[in-house]
Amino acid sequence: MKAVLVLAVFFVIAYVAPQGATEEHQHESHEGHHGDHIDEHGRHRPHHGSVCTKLVGLGETPLGVETISGEYAPLYRRTSGMDPTDATRRAITFPGRLLLAVLLVFGLFATQEASAMVGFTMTQGTQDGTYIRFNRVPTNMIADVTKELGAFRCSQPGLYYFSFTAMAPSQGSCRISLRKNRVPIVTAFASNSGFSWISSGAVLYLSQGDVVYPYVEDGAIHESSAPNRAFTSFSGFTVSTDSLMARNGPVVDATEGPLTSPDPYDDIEERMYRVELAKNATKSA
């Protein structure tokens, strides 16, 4: 993509802009040539002078308003400097064409970056073992989410922010961790003091294919039975992509210090694969 943008700018500067300069030079040369005839002869050539005489006669009115029409109108506009085509051609000079090229490049970069931004929110969760099945996805901007497992899969490397909320039951506790590829990143806990809230979040660097999701490590979650309420949520959005950070290849300085080993009992990838198979079977039926 960057190579295409560079070639586009080179084309505008090396080809389009010189054409504009050549047109202006030709226009100036024509005016100079026309002036030489006037200085040398004191008048126009006979056949050209007769036309100009007719044009002047047609163009003069008591109010000074140009009323020429018909076959002489285009010629009068050109000889009098009133041709809008010539004015437009002279107005689009080299700086103007260069500015147009710069705006084009910035527009393409903005479009590319906007197309890489993702965001989502899943709400109203139901506990399914150690995973959370979300019933609603009120916001999904080109995000690859599996609401049956409350999971997000990264398709564009970069920085992301994630957050989750949940409520513990009235007579129980709950411990939920935000995980990346089966590795706990942050953990939130609610004691059995009666409908306690838990929430947490984290900024993560993700590579293509990484999976992020909330994981119920202990206890249970409580969700409202009302259709217009949601106590459980999981959200995420892009902070910045690799293209904007000018990064190429894997990031080696994104993590400081060792992380814990992946949970061997966490089979998120296998479950996501089964969900995808079930969806494809439903579409084929």
Protein Blocks (a to p, Z undefined) as FASTA:
>chain_A
ZZmmmmmmmmmmmmmmmmmmmmmmmmmmmmmmmmmmmmmnopacfklmmmmmmmmmmmpc
fkopafbehjllmmmmmmnopafklmmmmmmcfklmmmmmmmmmmmmmmmmmmmmpccdd
dehiadehjaccdfbdfbaghiacdfknopacdfbgcdddddddddddfkbccdddddee
hiafbdcdddfebpaacdddddddddehiacddddfbhcddddfbfkbcfbdcddddfbd
fklnopgcjdfklpgcjdddddfklckkmmmmmmmmmmmmmmmZZ
